[in-house]
Amino acid sequence: MSKTIKHFFTILVAGICLASCSNSDEDVPDTTTDPLVKQMKFDGANNGFPVNPSEINFSFEYDNTKRLTKKVGGYLALGAATGFDRIFSDKLYTSLVYSSNKVTVENFYDSDIYAVSKGTIYYTLNSANLIAEKEVPNTIAINAKKQVYKYAEGKLTQVVTSYPNMTYYPEDPTDYVLTFSEKFFYDANNNLTKTEYTELHNGKSEGERIVRTFEDYDTSYNPFKRMQLLEDYFYRSLSRNNFRKYTETLYYYDTVSTKEMGWTFVYDTQGNIVVN
């Protein structure tokens, strides 16, 4: 075999391998059977206890390609003296603006009597419309955060968080580059079972470590599948079904603390979750 033919054969094999790897990393999730949820009367995030739970009624808007463009409904913080930590309001909404593979997510309040933080987040999507990068700006430049998302066979496997503007002095033996790594694990039903979040100093585990477990899955469709760009529903969006128990264990040097949350959903006669 001539050198030219050998060279061509090598390039051909390499090209096939690269294409295979690319497809494996960015397989397009099958969303053809995912429902287009336009209204929801419960909160799958359950991040607190609102004073008016009977008024919870989120609504969602989509563009002509079924991309989420707006979530209407959210929570306003309350003072501790009230005995509650928040109140639901249908004047609070989240906007998602798309430009090519970039998405800007921001919060707004449809009134002049109350101001809310925009909480601006910039996303970059990959060819499968999954999150490739996430940037969280901050008025204090060194606190600006960047996250890189890694996939295998269409499933998220790791998120690496860095602080690009944070200063680092390698000549100082006490200084280090701060990053965080969160790894994701799934069961045979493509449901998220656990994540391991680790603080890294110069790439070595040090300080905070969080283990999150997701349990007691139902067999219903997941109404949050299209909501990966909403932080409250991010973990829920990763699974085929719906977890009803969440446990978070924080390890910080010699200190260990655990918290649990549970959900009770309503289902129809076919075993599918009722959102309204």
N, C-alpha and C positions, 0 to 999 in steps of 0.2 A: 504494500500500500504506500503510495507517495506521501510526502510530507504535507502537500496541499490537501489531499483527501483526508489525511489524519486530522489536520487542523479544522477542516470543515465539520468533520464528524464530532470533534470535541465541542465546537461551538453549538452544534445542533443539540447534543445531549445536555449541555449547560442550559440552553434556552428552554428545553423541555422541563428541566428541574426547576428553573426559576418560575416558569409559568405555573407549575404544580404547587410550589410553595406559596406563590401569590394567591392562588385560588383557595388554598387551605386556610390562609390567614384572613382572607376577606370574603368568605363565602357569604352570599346574600341570604339573610334569614327569610324563611317563608312566612310572609305576613298576609297571604291571600285570604286566609280564613280568620284573621284577627278582626274582631268587631270594631266598628268606628264609633267609639263611645262618645256621645255628645252631651251626656248629663250624668251626674253621679251624686247621690245623696248621702254618701258616707266618705270618710277620710281614711284611705288605706295607709297613710303615713302615721297617723295617731301620735303626733309629736307633743301632745299636751291635752288639757281638758278645757274646752271652750265653755263660756258661760251660757251660750245659746246653741247647743248641739242640734236642736230640732230645726234650726234654720240653715243647716249645712246643705248646700245645693250647688255643686261645681258645674260649670258648663264648659265645653271645649269646642273650638272651631278649627277647621282644617282647610287647606288649599285644594286645588283640583287634582293634585297628585297624592292626596291623603296625608300630607305632612301637617303635623300639629302647628297651628299659628297663634293660638290664644287660649289661655285658661282663665276663666272668670270665676272669682271667688278666692278668698284667702283669709288670713288671720291678722288682727291687729293686737299688739301687746297690751296687757292690762297691768295695773299696779298690784303689788303683792297684797295690799290691804283688801282687795276685792275677794280674795279667796280663790280666784281663777287666774290663769296666766295669759288668756287670750280670748278674743271674741271674733266670731265669723262675720265677714262683711262681703257682700256681693259687689261692692264698689272697688275692691282690690282685684287687679288682674295682672297676668303675666303675658308679655308679648314675645313672640319668636319671629324674628325677621331673617329671611334667607337671602343670601347673595352668592350664587354659585355653590361652592362647598363650604361656605362660611355661614354661621348662625349666631345672631346676637340675641340673648335672652335677658329681659329686663322686667322689673316690677313697676306698676303704676297704681295710683289711686284716683278714681274718677270723681274727684271733688276738690274744692279749694280749702276745705276746713282741716285737712289732715295730710301731712307729708310722709311719704314712705321712702325708704332707701331703694334705689333702683336695683342694687345687687347685681350689677352688670356682669355677665359671663359671655365670653367669646368661645365658640366651638368651631373646630375644623372637622369635617366629616371625611371618611375614606370613600373608596369607590362603591362600597356596599351600604353607604349612608349610615355607617356606625361611627361613633365618636373616635376620632384619631387623636385630637389634642383639645385641651381645655385650658383657657387662660382666664384667671381671675385677677383683674387689676385692683390696685389699692392706692389710696391717697398717699400712703407711706411707701415709697418705691420699693424698698427692700422686702416688703411683705407681699409684693405681687407674686402670684403663684402660677405655675405651669404644670399641667399633667399630660402625660403621654399614655395612651391606651394600647394594649397589645392583645391580639386575638389568635385563636387557633380553631379552625373548623367553624368559624362564625360565632364562637363563644369568647367572651371577654376572659382573659386569663391573668392580666396584671395591669395595674395602674401605678405609674411612677410619678411622684410629685417632687418638683424642685422649685427653688426660689432664685431665678436667674439674676436678680439684682442685688442679692445679698453679698456683702463683702466677705472675702476670705483671705487670711494672711498665713500662708504656708510656713513662714518663718516663726510663727507663734505656735508652740507645741500644744497649747490649749484650744486652738481654733480648729475648725473642721467645716467641711461642706455638708450642709444639712439636706437630706432627702428623705422621702418616705416611699415604701413599697407596699402595695396591697395586692395579694394574690387571691384568685377566685377558684372555687372548687364546686363541681356539679355532680349530681347523681345520674343514674341511667335514664331518667325521664327528662333530662335537660333542665332540672331545677337546681338553683343555687343552694348549696348546703352550708357553705362556710367561706369566710374570707379571713385572711391573716394580714393585718396592717402593722408594719414595722418601721420604727424610726431608725434611720441610718446616719452614722457619723463617718464621713469618708468611706461610705459603702459598707460599714460594719454595724451590726445591730447594737443599739445603745439607747437606753431610755424607754420610751413608750412603746408598748405593743398591745394591740387590740385584736381579739378574736371574736368575730361575729358569726353566729350560727342561725340558720333559717330552717324551721322545722314545721311539722304537722301540715303538710301540703294537702290541698284538696285535689279533685280531678277536674275542676272547672277550667274553662278558658281563662286567660289572664287579661282583664280590661286595661291593664297598664302597659301592655307591650309597646304601644306607640308613644310612650311618654318618657323615653330615656333622657330627654333634654330637660326634664323637670326634676330638680334635685330631690324633692320630697318622694318621688316615685322611682328613682333611679334603680335601687336594688330590686324592687318589685319587677321592673321592666325586663330583667335578665332571665326570668324563668318562664317555663311553659304554663305552670299553674300558680296557685296563690298560697304563700306561707301564712300560717296563723299563729306562729310563735316565733319570737325573736329574742335571742340572748346575746348580750354584749359583755365581754369580760375584759377589763383593762388591767394590764400588768405594767407597773411603773417601779422599776427596781424591786424593792421588797414589799411593795404595796399592791394588793389585788382587790378589785371591786367589780361587782357584777350587777347588771340590771336586766330585767325581763319585761317583755311586752306581749300581749296576746290580743287576738281579734276574733270576733264572732260575726261571720258573714251570714246573709240570708241567701238561700238557694231555691231554684225552681224545681219542678218535678223531674227534670232531666239532670239535676245536679249542677247546673250552671249558676254562677254567682249573679244575684239580682243587684243592679247598680242604681235603680230608681225606687 
